Amino acid sequence: MSLDSVQLSPQHQLNPLHPQPRVIQCRPGCGACCIAPSISSSIPGMPGGKPAGQRCVQLDESNRCRLFGLPQRPDVCLAFGADYELCGDSDQQALQLIAALELGTADSGVD
C-alpha cells in the first residue's frame, strides 16, 4: 500500500480534537493496525520494528496476530484500541485511515 495515495472521505478527516472516540470491536482478520503504521519498537522477528505499509511478521495468513494474549506482544500493540475514527467501516478503510494518521504524524526530519 502506498501512503502517498491515501485519500479520506470528509467524515473521516482526522480530528485530533475529537471529543469522544466511538470505541468499536476489532474486526477479526482486518490486520490494518499491523500493516499501515510504522512501529519503532522491537517485535519478535523484527528487532528493528517495521516501516509503515509493511506487514508485521507476526500476522498469520488470516491477518490475526500470533502474539495476541502473549507477554511478547509489544507495548505499542497492547496500547492500541479500535475506534470508528481510526478503523472506519471496513478493513480497507482502516488501512487508509491509519496510513493517513501515519503520514500526519511521521517525522519530517526538519527541526
All heavy atoms as an XYZ file, in Angstrom:
811
protein
N       0.847     -1.186      0.000
C       0.000      0.000      0.000
C       0.883      1.237      0.000
O       1.772      1.370      0.812
C      -0.884     -0.020      1.235
C      -1.597      1.255      1.458
S      -2.586      1.183      2.951
C      -3.577      2.588      2.641
N       0.624      2.148     -0.879
C       1.377      3.386     -0.943
C       0.734      4.421     -0.032
O      -0.454      4.701     -0.141
C       1.394      3.908     -2.379
O       1.900      5.224     -2.391
N       1.523      4.990      0.860
C       0.991      6.007      1.751
C       0.716      7.307      1.009
O      -0.055      8.138      1.459
C       1.964      6.256      2.898
C       2.207      5.069      3.825
C       3.181      5.465      4.920
C       0.927      4.536      4.416
N       1.328      7.495     -0.152
C       1.115      8.707     -0.924
C      -0.275      8.777     -1.548
O      -0.739      9.843     -1.914
C       2.154      8.812     -2.043
C       3.562      8.933     -1.490
O       3.715      9.494     -0.385
O       4.479      8.451     -2.153
N      -0.941      7.641     -1.690
C      -2.222      7.612     -2.379
C      -3.421      7.651     -1.428
O      -4.546      7.445     -1.853
C      -2.311      6.354     -3.243
O      -2.278      5.211     -2.415
N      -3.209      7.931     -0.158
C      -4.285      7.917      0.826
C      -5.181      9.132      0.643
O      -4.710     10.262      0.607
C      -3.715      7.894      2.260
C      -4.825      8.031      3.277
C      -2.933      6.620      2.483
N      -6.487      8.877      0.497
C      -7.483      9.943      0.438
C      -8.618      9.568      1.367
O      -9.083      8.428      1.355
C      -8.000     10.118     -0.978
C      -6.931     10.609     -1.927
C      -7.483     10.821     -3.321
O      -8.616     10.480     -3.621
N      -6.665     11.397     -4.170
N      -9.066     10.519      2.162
C     -10.117     10.269      3.138
C     -11.401     10.962      2.740
O     -11.388     12.045      2.176
C      -9.695     10.788      4.512
C      -8.440     10.171      5.103
C      -8.139     10.829      6.439
C      -8.586      8.685      5.262
N     -12.512     10.317      3.075
C     -13.802     10.959      2.870
C     -13.967     12.036      3.948
O     -13.326     11.980      4.989
C     -14.918      9.923      2.976
O     -14.919      9.341      4.254
N     -14.831     13.039      3.718
C     -14.972     14.138      4.689
C     -15.314     13.667      6.099
O     -14.820     14.236      7.051
C     -16.103     14.982      4.094
C     -16.048     14.706      2.632
C     -15.605     13.262      2.513
N     -16.131     12.634      6.251
C     -16.497     12.201      7.601
C     -15.357     11.502      8.317
O     -15.430     11.252      9.501
C     -17.761     11.325      7.601
C     -17.567      9.910      7.111
C     -17.884      9.733      5.645
O     -17.818     10.668      4.872
N     -18.227      8.534      5.259
N     -14.267     11.191      7.604
C     -13.140     10.531      8.239
C     -11.873     11.375      8.244
O     -10.785     10.864      8.397
C     -12.860      9.179      7.572
C     -13.837      8.153      7.993
N     -14.878      7.794      7.192
C     -13.966      7.454      9.120
C     -15.602      6.897      7.823
N     -15.070      6.672      8.998
N     -12.019     12.676      8.079
C     -10.854     13.540      8.234
C     -10.411     13.421      9.686
O     -11.226     13.512     10.596
C     -11.190     14.990      7.891
C     -11.583     15.206      6.453
C     -10.476     14.851      5.473
O      -9.331     15.189      5.688
N     -10.823     14.148      4.423
N      -9.136     13.191      9.907
C      -8.640     13.002     11.258
C      -8.748     14.304     12.034
O      -8.303     15.345     11.584
C      -7.204     12.506     11.229
C      -7.036     11.160     10.547
C      -5.565     10.793     10.482
C      -7.812     10.076     11.259
N      -9.348     14.231     13.200
C      -9.555     15.402     14.027
C      -8.950     15.136     15.397
O      -9.542     14.440     16.213
C     -11.055     15.694     14.154
C     -11.329     16.912     14.999
O     -10.429     17.517     15.564
N     -12.590     17.271     15.093
N      -7.756     15.683     15.686
C      -7.126     15.420     16.969
C      -7.904     15.976     18.145
O      -7.653     15.606     19.278
C      -5.753     16.084     16.840
C      -5.896     17.089     15.762
C      -6.968     16.573     14.838
N      -8.853     16.860     17.887
C      -9.646     17.435     18.970
C     -10.995     16.749     19.134
O     -11.835     17.211     19.882
C      -9.848     18.934     18.708
C      -8.556     19.740     18.567
C      -8.875     21.183     18.225
C      -7.709     19.643     19.808
N     -11.199     15.646     18.414
C     -12.471     14.932     18.516
C     -12.722     14.592     19.978
O     -11.894     13.968     20.623
C     -12.430     13.655     17.671
C     -13.767     13.020     17.520
N     -14.295     12.181     18.460
C     -14.698     13.122     16.551
C     -15.484     11.774     18.069
N     -15.746     12.337     16.907
N     -13.859     15.016     20.523
C     -14.070     14.880     21.963
C     -14.239     13.451     22.459
O     -13.875     13.151     23.567
C     -15.346     15.686     22.205
C     -16.041     15.697     20.893
C     -14.968     15.640     19.845
N     -14.778     12.567     21.669
C     -15.094     11.239     22.170
C     -14.985     10.205     21.054
O     -15.858     10.115     20.214
C     -16.523     11.231     22.721
C     -16.862     10.003     23.506
C     -16.809     10.277     24.988
O     -16.607     11.392     25.406
N     -16.988      9.274     25.777
N     -13.920      9.400     21.038
C     -13.859      8.364     20.009
C     -14.968      7.339     20.218
O     -15.352      7.059     21.348
C     -12.487      7.736     20.202
C     -12.004      8.188     21.521
C     -12.782      9.396     21.914
N     -15.502      6.851     19.125
C     -16.516      5.795     19.194
C     -15.793      4.462     19.197
O     -15.331      3.984     18.168
C     -17.460      5.887     18.001
C     -18.423      7.019     18.116
C     -19.384      7.140     16.958
N     -19.670      5.921     16.229
C     -20.076      5.887     14.972
N     -20.225      6.993     14.298
N     -20.322      4.755     14.378
N     -15.662      3.872     20.371
C     -14.971      2.598     20.513
C     -15.798      1.520     19.829
O     -17.019      1.463     19.971
C     -14.751      2.258     22.002
C     -14.109      0.900     22.158
C     -13.903      3.329     22.663
N     -15.119      0.694     19.044
C     -15.776     -0.405     18.343
C     -15.026     -1.694     18.628
O     -13.913     -1.674     19.147
C     -15.830     -0.149     16.815
C     -14.413     -0.037     16.230
C     -16.658      1.083     16.489
C     -14.356      0.010     14.717
N     -15.622     -2.803     18.285
C     -14.954     -4.090     18.388
C     -14.001     -4.244     17.208
O     -14.335     -3.894     16.083
C     -15.983     -5.235     18.374
C     -16.827     -5.302     19.618
C     -15.996     -5.650     20.841
O     -15.173     -6.555     20.804
N     -16.204     -4.915     21.913
N     -12.838     -4.766     17.475
C     -11.867     -5.042     16.426
C     -12.469     -6.072     15.462
O     -13.103     -7.036     15.901
C     -10.591     -5.580     17.070
S      -9.241     -5.813     15.935
N     -12.282     -5.844     14.154
C     -12.782     -6.794     13.153
C     -11.783     -7.931     13.008
O     -10.651     -7.708     12.544
C     -12.974     -6.104     11.803
C     -14.198     -5.225     11.721
C     -14.394     -4.684     10.312
N     -13.331     -3.766      9.923
C     -13.327     -2.468     10.181
N     -14.341     -1.919     10.824
N     -12.333     -1.704      9.804
N     -12.148     -9.145     13.369
C     -11.225    -10.275     13.209
C     -10.755    -10.394     11.764
O     -11.545    -10.294     10.830
C     -12.053    -11.490     13.617
C     -13.121    -10.942     14.507
C     -13.428     -9.571     13.955
N      -9.444    -10.546     11.596
C      -8.886    -10.712     10.264
C      -8.607     -9.414      9.530
O      -8.173     -9.440      8.392
N      -8.815     -8.270     10.161
C      -8.563     -6.982      9.499
C      -7.060     -6.769      9.325
O      -6.580     -6.616      8.214
C      -9.180     -5.845     10.309
S      -8.747     -4.196      9.722
N      -6.316     -6.713     10.405
C      -4.869     -6.577     10.356
C      -4.346     -5.205      9.986
O      -3.134     -5.011      9.889
N      -5.211     -4.220      9.779
C      -4.757     -2.893      9.342
C      -3.769     -2.273     10.320
O      -2.789     -1.647      9.911
C      -5.948     -1.967      9.134
N      -4.002     -2.451     11.619
C      -3.116     -1.857     12.618
C      -1.760     -2.552     12.662
O      -0.820     -2.042     13.280
C      -3.771     -1.863     13.994
S      -4.188     -3.507     14.598
N      -1.631     -3.679     11.997
C      -0.369     -4.419     11.929
C       0.308     -4.251     10.571
O       1.353     -4.844     10.324
C      -0.625     -5.900     12.185
S      -1.421     -6.236     13.763
N      -0.305     -3.470      9.696
C       0.246     -3.245      8.357
C       0.546     -1.756      8.145
O       1.672     -1.392      7.794
C      -0.736     -3.737      7.265
C      -0.976     -5.237      7.400
C      -0.209     -3.388      5.870
C      -2.116     -5.769      6.559
N      -0.436     -0.893      8.340
C      -0.308      0.517      7.958
C       0.698      1.324      8.773
O       1.469      2.076      8.196
C      -1.679      1.192      7.995
N       0.724      1.216     10.101
C       1.629      2.112     10.838
C       3.065      1.613     10.896
O       3.322      0.410     10.776
C       1.028      2.132     12.245
C       0.427      0.777     12.392
C      -0.114      0.435     11.015
N       3.976      2.556     11.093
C       5.342      2.168     11.413
C       5.363      1.811     12.898
O       4.586      2.356     13.681
C       6.318      3.307     11.132
O       6.001      4.437     11.910
N       6.227      0.896     13.261
C       6.410      0.524     14.664
C       7.906      0.592     14.930
O       8.688     -0.126     14.296
C       5.842     -0.887     14.957
C       4.328     -0.892     14.711
C       6.161     -1.301     16.391
C       3.655     -2.231     14.900
N       8.307      1.471     15.821
C       9.737      1.676     16.067
C      10.292      0.722     17.114
O      11.499      0.510     17.162
C       9.995      3.125     16.481
O       9.249      3.447     17.632
N       9.432      0.140     17.937
C       9.923     -0.781     18.954
C      10.149     -2.168     18.362
O       9.616     -2.512     17.308
C       8.940     -0.853     20.123
O       7.685     -1.304     19.688
N      10.934     -2.941     19.057
C      11.254     -4.294     18.626
C      10.006     -5.178     18.645
O       9.167     -5.079     19.536
C      12.314     -4.876     19.565
O      12.609     -6.196     19.220
N       9.900     -6.020     17.634
C       8.830     -7.007     17.519
C       9.535     -8.346     17.349
O      10.516     -8.419     16.600
C       7.960     -6.739     16.259
C       7.354     -5.345     16.303
C       6.881     -7.804     16.081
C       6.773     -4.891     14.964
N       9.095     -9.416     18.019
C       9.738    -10.705     17.763
C       9.750    -11.011     16.259
O       8.729    -10.962     15.598
C       8.873    -11.699     18.537
C       8.329    -10.884     19.674
C       8.071     -9.523     19.059
N      10.940    -11.235     15.729
C      11.093    -11.472     14.297
C      11.393    -10.210     13.507
O      11.742    -10.270     12.331
N      11.241     -9.053     14.137
C      11.529     -7.751     13.521
C      12.199     -6.876     14.590
O      11.578     -5.961     15.136
C      10.246     -7.086     13.005
C       9.510     -7.881     11.950
S       7.987     -7.062     11.392
C       8.590     -6.332      9.871
N      13.456     -7.153     14.919
C      14.104     -6.459     16.038
C      14.214     -4.948     15.868
O      14.286     -4.224     16.851
C      15.487     -7.102     16.120
C      15.696     -7.787     14.821
C      14.336     -8.128     14.289
N      14.192     -4.449     14.645
C      14.251     -3.002     14.401
C      12.891     -2.376     14.207
O      12.792     -1.239     13.759
N      11.826     -3.105     14.517
C      10.480     -2.609     14.259
C      10.115     -2.812     12.800
O      10.677     -3.678     12.129
N       9.171     -2.008     12.295
C       8.757     -2.146     10.899
C       8.365     -0.798     10.318
O       7.853      0.063     11.020
C       7.608     -3.139     10.763
C       6.302     -2.668     11.372
C       5.172     -3.575     10.969
C       3.924     -2.848     10.600
N       3.905     -1.863      9.593
N       8.598     -0.618      9.024
C       8.179      0.627      8.387
C       6.673      0.624      8.085
O       6.043     -0.443      8.019
C       8.983      0.653      7.086
C       9.284     -0.778      6.797
C       9.372     -1.473      8.122
N       6.132      1.796      7.900
C       4.720      1.924      7.534
C       4.448      1.194      6.228
O       5.264      1.208      5.317
C       4.359      3.398      7.389
N       3.311      0.512      6.174
C       2.896     -0.179      4.959
C       3.419     -1.597      4.822
O       3.010     -2.317      3.919
N       4.275     -2.030      5.716
C       4.816     -3.393      5.668
C       4.070     -4.263      6.682
O       3.848     -3.849      7.809
C       6.304     -3.391      6.010
C       6.927     -4.768      5.998
C       8.419     -4.709      6.336
O       9.068     -3.697      6.158
N       8.946     -5.806      6.828
N       3.713     -5.468      6.254
C       3.050     -6.409      7.164
C       3.978     -6.778      8.312
O       5.163     -7.012      8.112
C       2.693     -7.714      6.448
C       1.531     -7.650      5.512
C       1.327     -9.007      4.843
N       0.979    -10.055      5.780
C      -0.256    -10.308      6.208
N      -1.257     -9.594      5.765
N      -0.485    -11.283      7.055
N       3.436     -6.854      9.497
C       4.189     -7.381     10.629
C       4.379     -8.882     10.399
O       3.452     -9.569      9.940
C       3.416     -7.146     11.927
S       4.209     -7.863     13.387
N       5.565     -9.395     10.711
C       5.823    -10.827     10.514
C       4.977    -11.683     11.446
O       4.854    -12.894     11.229
C       7.316    -11.182     10.697
C       8.166    -10.485      9.653
C       7.804    -10.888     12.104
N       4.380    -11.078     12.460
C       3.556    -11.833     13.397
C       2.100    -11.970     12.940
O       1.309    -12.629     13.605
C       3.619    -11.200     14.797
C       5.003    -11.243     15.406
C       5.533    -12.672     15.541
O       4.780    -13.621     15.720
N       6.848    -12.821     15.448
N       1.750    -11.392     11.798
C       0.405    -11.598     11.241
C       0.369    -12.946     10.538
O       1.239    -13.239      9.713
C       0.067    -10.520     10.216
C      -0.564     -9.236     10.700
C      -0.866     -8.330      9.522
C      -1.789     -9.476     11.514
N      -0.616    -13.759     10.845
C      -0.723    -15.041     10.151
C      -1.481    -14.879      8.833
O      -1.830    -13.762      8.438
C      -1.343    -16.111     11.060
C      -2.818    -15.876     11.396
O      -3.492    -15.052     10.735
O      -3.309    -16.547     12.324
N      -1.746    -15.960      8.155
C      -2.407    -15.932      6.844
C      -3.821    -15.382      6.920
O      -4.371    -14.921      5.924
C      -2.439    -17.338      6.230
C      -1.085    -17.986      6.041
C      -0.468    -18.523      7.345
O      -1.222    -18.923      8.268
O       0.761    -18.487      7.457
N      -4.423    -15.411      8.107
C      -5.783    -14.899      8.306
C      -5.781    -13.484      8.875
O      -6.800    -13.013      9.367
C      -6.555    -15.820      9.251
O      -6.654    -17.110      8.716
N      -4.611    -12.816      8.826
C      -4.442    -11.473      9.388
C      -4.768    -11.418     10.877
O      -5.344    -10.445     11.367
C      -5.273    -10.429      8.634
C      -4.590     -9.951      7.386
O      -3.427    -10.263      7.138
N      -5.303     -9.202      6.583
N      -4.365    -12.427     11.583
C      -4.509    -12.455     13.042
C      -3.123    -12.460     13.665
O      -2.208    -13.093     13.153
C      -5.309    -13.669     13.497
C      -6.767    -13.578     13.080
C      -7.522    -14.808     13.559
N      -8.914    -14.719     13.226
C      -9.856    -14.395     14.106
N      -9.564    -14.132     15.342
N     -11.119    -14.353     13.722
N      -2.986    -11.761     14.778
C      -1.705    -11.631     15.448
C      -1.346    -12.931     16.169
O      -2.113    -13.438     16.978
C      -1.755    -10.484     16.450
S      -0.229    -10.279     17.379
N      -0.161    -13.436     15.862
C       0.325    -14.651     16.531
C       0.709    -14.388     17.987
O       0.850    -15.330     18.769
C       1.541    -15.203     15.791
C       1.238    -15.746     14.415
C       2.521    -16.310     13.779
N       2.261    -16.816     12.457
C       2.510    -16.149     11.338
N       3.044    -14.938     11.382
N       2.228    -16.683     10.172
N       0.899    -13.111     18.351
C       1.327    -12.761     19.706
C       0.180    -12.305     20.599
O       0.395    -12.004     21.772
C       2.382    -11.647     19.646
C       3.664    -11.968     18.896
C       4.572    -10.749     18.864
C       4.366    -13.160     19.516
N      -1.031    -12.233     20.051
C      -2.161    -11.729     20.828
C      -2.305    -12.546     22.110
O      -2.331    -13.770     22.090
C      -3.453    -11.787     20.013
C      -4.568    -11.025     20.647
C      -4.696     -9.661     20.422
C      -5.467    -11.647     21.486
C      -5.707     -8.937     21.015
C      -6.489    -10.933     22.077
C      -6.604     -9.568     21.853
N      -2.353    -11.846     23.242
C      -2.511    -12.506     24.538
C      -1.219    -13.047     25.133
O      -1.237    -13.604     26.227
N      -0.101    -12.893     24.431
C       1.182    -13.389     24.921
C       2.028    -12.244     25.481
O       1.913    -11.112     25.030
C       1.954    -14.086     23.796
C       1.279    -15.309     23.171
C       2.123    -15.838     22.018
C       1.055    -16.385     24.222
N       2.905    -12.546     26.451
C       3.727    -11.483     27.038
C       4.727    -10.867     26.054
O       5.199     -9.753     26.281
C       4.454    -12.169     28.195
C       4.306    -13.630     27.971
C       3.095    -13.829     27.106
N       5.023    -11.522     24.941
C       5.957    -10.995     23.946
C       5.343     -9.902     23.080
O       6.038     -9.243     22.323
C       6.470    -12.108     23.017
C       7.240    -13.187     23.708
C       6.342    -14.319     24.215
O       5.119    -14.217     24.269
N       6.971    -15.412     24.609
N       4.050     -9.725     23.153
C       3.383     -8.711     22.328
C       3.881     -7.326     22.730
O       3.878     -6.973     23.910
C       1.869     -8.806     22.511
C       1.090     -7.998     21.499
C      -0.371     -8.371     21.549
N      -1.125     -7.596     20.583
C      -2.307     -7.051     20.827
N      -2.893     -7.234     21.994
N      -2.924     -6.366     19.899
N       4.340     -6.517     21.772
C       4.892     -5.195     22.098
C       3.874     -4.272     22.782
O       2.668     -4.342     22.519
C       5.277     -4.624     20.723
C       5.459     -5.820     19.855
C       4.456     -6.826     20.342
N       4.388     -3.389     23.633
C       3.532     -2.444     24.358
C       2.702     -1.577     23.423
O       1.547     -1.288     23.705
C       4.369     -1.544     25.270
C       4.948     -2.290     26.461
O       4.443     -3.383     26.795
O       5.910     -1.778     27.060
N       3.296     -1.164     22.302
C       2.567     -0.319     21.355
C       1.322     -1.051     20.835
O       0.275     -0.436     20.627
C       3.473      0.164     20.206
C       3.905     -0.982     19.309
C       2.791      1.242     19.385
N       1.427     -2.343     20.660
C       0.286     -3.135     20.191
C      -0.755     -3.300     21.299
O      -1.958     -3.240     21.040
C       0.753     -4.499     19.697
S       1.962     -4.406     18.360
N      -0.277     -3.495     22.522
C      -1.190     -3.614     23.660
C      -1.988     -2.329     23.870
O      -3.155     -2.370     24.251
C      -0.413     -3.934     24.937
C       0.200     -5.315     25.032
C       1.138     -5.396     26.225
C      -0.879     -6.374     25.116
N      -1.353     -1.193     23.602
C      -1.990      0.095     23.845
C      -2.990      0.479     22.760
O      -3.824      1.357     22.971
C      -0.922      1.185     23.954
N      -2.924     -0.151     21.600
C      -3.812      0.212     20.502
C      -5.237     -0.246     20.798
O      -5.468     -1.364     21.228
C      -3.345     -0.424     19.193
C      -4.182     -0.017     18.018
C      -3.944      1.173     17.373
C      -5.226     -0.816     17.587
C      -4.728      1.568     16.300
C      -6.013     -0.437     16.520
C      -5.764      0.756     15.880
N      -6.195      0.633     20.548
C      -7.603      0.291     20.701
C      -8.376      0.687     19.462
O      -8.136      1.754     18.892
N      -9.263     -0.154     19.023
C     -10.059      0.141     17.833
C     -11.122      1.193     18.156
O     -11.781      1.116     19.183
C     -10.728     -1.133     17.325
N     -11.255      2.178     17.288
C     -12.368      3.119     17.364
C     -12.765      3.501     15.943
O     -11.989      3.333     15.002
C     -12.061      4.340     18.239
C     -11.069      5.305     17.645
O     -11.355      5.876     16.574
O     -10.009      5.504     18.247
N     -13.967      3.985     15.796
C     -14.522      4.240     14.466
C     -13.707      5.257     13.681
O     -13.521      5.115     12.481
C     -15.988      4.691     14.570
C     -16.607      4.896     13.221
C     -16.952      3.807     12.430
C     -16.805      6.170     12.716
C     -17.498      3.998     11.165
C     -17.351      6.361     11.461
C     -17.694      5.270     10.691
O     -18.212      5.454      9.447
N     -13.216      6.303     14.335
C     -12.452      7.337     13.638
C     -11.192      6.763     13.001
O     -10.707      7.276     12.006
C     -12.060      8.464     14.602
C     -13.239      9.223     15.152
C     -13.981     10.008     14.081
O     -13.336     10.614     13.214
O     -15.212     10.010     14.123
N     -10.665      5.705     13.571
C      -9.434      5.101     13.084
C      -9.692      3.893     12.189
O      -8.949      3.656     11.243
C      -8.580      4.676     14.284
C      -7.145      4.317     14.018
C      -6.393      5.483     13.393
C      -6.474      3.903     15.305
N     -10.741      3.149     12.470
C     -10.984      1.887     11.761
C     -12.078      1.953     10.706
O     -12.147      1.078      9.848
C     -11.303      0.797     12.776
S      -9.972      0.527     13.958
N     -12.936      2.954     10.779
C     -13.962      3.118      9.756
C     -14.920      1.950      9.657
O     -15.174      1.242     10.621
N     -15.416      1.734      8.429
C     -16.452      0.730      8.179
C     -15.938     -0.565      7.575
O     -16.705     -1.510      7.405
C     -17.506      1.305      7.228
C     -18.275      2.459      7.858
O     -18.714      2.322      9.013
O     -18.416      3.504      7.197
N     -14.656     -0.608      7.191
C     -14.138     -1.801      6.519
C     -12.638     -1.926      6.761
O     -11.983     -0.974      7.193
C     -14.387     -1.712      5.011
O     -13.597     -0.674      4.445
N     -12.104     -3.078      6.438
C     -10.665     -3.303      6.570
C      -9.894     -2.336      5.673
O      -8.882     -1.770      6.080
C     -10.310     -4.746      6.204
C     -11.028     -5.770      7.067
O     -11.685     -5.391      8.055
O     -10.921     -6.967      6.746
N     -10.354     -2.149      4.445
C      -9.690     -1.242      3.508
C      -9.716      0.192      4.023
O      -8.721      0.913      3.936
C     -10.337     -1.333      2.117
C      -9.622     -0.494      1.075
C      -8.165     -0.905      0.860
O      -7.831     -2.078      0.903
N      -7.314      0.063      0.639
N     -10.843      0.596      4.566
C     -10.938      1.951      5.102
C     -10.011      2.105      6.310
O      -9.375      3.148      6.477
C     -12.379      2.273      5.485
C     -12.616      3.740      5.722
C     -14.071      4.061      5.882
O     -14.790      3.373      6.607
N     -14.515      5.110      5.224
N      -9.898      1.079      7.131
C      -8.973      1.121      8.265
C      -7.536      1.305      7.783
O      -6.791      2.105      8.345
C      -9.103     -0.149      9.104
N      -7.150      0.606      6.732
C      -5.804      0.779      6.170
C      -5.585      2.222      5.741
O      -4.534      2.815      6.003
C      -5.593     -0.155      4.979
C      -5.252     -1.600      5.293
C      -5.355     -2.455      4.041
C      -3.877     -1.719      5.918
N      -6.578      2.808      5.083
C      -6.466      4.189      4.613
C      -6.396      5.175      5.772
O      -5.579      6.101      5.760
C      -7.640      4.527      3.696
C      -7.618      3.770      2.394
C      -8.878      3.991      1.576
O      -9.916      4.379      2.103
N      -8.790      3.735      0.283
N      -7.241      4.991      6.763
C      -7.276      5.916      7.896
C      -5.992      5.849      8.715
O      -5.440      6.884      9.109
C      -8.492      5.618      8.777
C      -9.846      5.945      8.154
C     -10.976      5.306      8.957
C     -10.037      7.443      8.048
N      -5.506      4.650      8.973
C      -4.279      4.511      9.752
C      -3.085      5.027      8.956
O      -2.186      5.670      9.508
C      -4.090      3.055     10.219
C      -5.228      2.658     11.175
C      -2.737      2.881     10.916
C      -5.281      1.175     11.511
N      -3.078      4.784      7.659
C      -1.997      5.312      6.816
C      -2.008      6.840      6.820
O      -0.951      7.475      6.859
C      -2.127      4.779      5.393
N      -3.195      7.439      6.798
C      -3.291      8.903      6.839
C      -2.772      9.431      8.172
O      -2.071     10.450      8.213
C      -4.735      9.341      6.621
N      -3.083      8.755      9.247
C      -2.565      9.150     10.562
C      -1.046      9.029     10.573
O      -0.346      9.908     11.089
C      -3.185      8.292     11.660
C      -2.738      8.612     13.069
C      -3.156     10.022     13.467
C      -3.333      7.605     14.042
N      -0.540      7.965     10.000
C       0.919      7.769      9.907
C       1.563      8.932      9.147
O       2.569      9.485      9.594
C       1.212      6.446      9.192
C       2.675      6.179      8.940
C       3.469      5.830     10.184
O       2.908      5.288     11.144
O       4.692      6.099     10.172
N       0.984      9.312      8.034
C       1.527     10.434      7.264
C       1.484     11.743      8.067
O       2.412     12.545      8.000
C       0.740     10.625      5.966
C       1.065      9.661      4.845
C       0.106      9.858      3.682
C       2.505      9.814      4.382
N       0.410     11.922      8.792
C       0.233     13.154      9.566
C       1.133     13.256     10.776
O       1.348     14.345     11.297
N       1.665     12.129     11.227
C       2.495     12.138     12.431
C       3.934     11.726     12.146
O       4.752     11.665     13.050
C       1.917     11.202     13.507
O       1.846      9.864     12.988
C       0.537     11.659     13.942
N       4.256     11.437     10.890
C       5.608     10.993     10.540
C       6.608     12.111     10.784
O       6.321     13.281     10.565
C       5.665     10.564      9.079
N       7.783     11.719     11.229
C       8.865     12.675     11.456
C       9.356     13.161     10.093
O       9.819     12.385      9.272
C      10.001     11.999     12.214
C      11.150     12.931     12.518
O      11.002     14.155     12.337
O      12.195     12.429     12.961
N       9.249     14.447      9.874
C       9.650     15.025      8.589
C      11.154     15.198      8.483
O      11.673     15.505      7.419
C       8.971     16.373      8.374
O       9.452     17.292      9.343
N      11.854     15.034      9.603
C      13.299     15.210      9.592
C      13.707     16.675      9.638
O      14.866     17.015      9.567
N      12.735     17.572      9.773
C      13.016     19.007      9.836
C      12.856     19.461     11.279
O      11.857     19.202     11.916
C      12.037     19.802      8.926
C      12.293     21.287      9.053
C      12.158     19.332      7.504
N      13.882     20.124     11.783
C      13.804     20.635     13.169
C      13.514     22.108     13.196
O      13.808     22.861     12.365
C      15.102     20.360     13.920
C      15.257     18.877     14.219
O      14.226     18.211     14.440
O      16.396     18.403     14.254
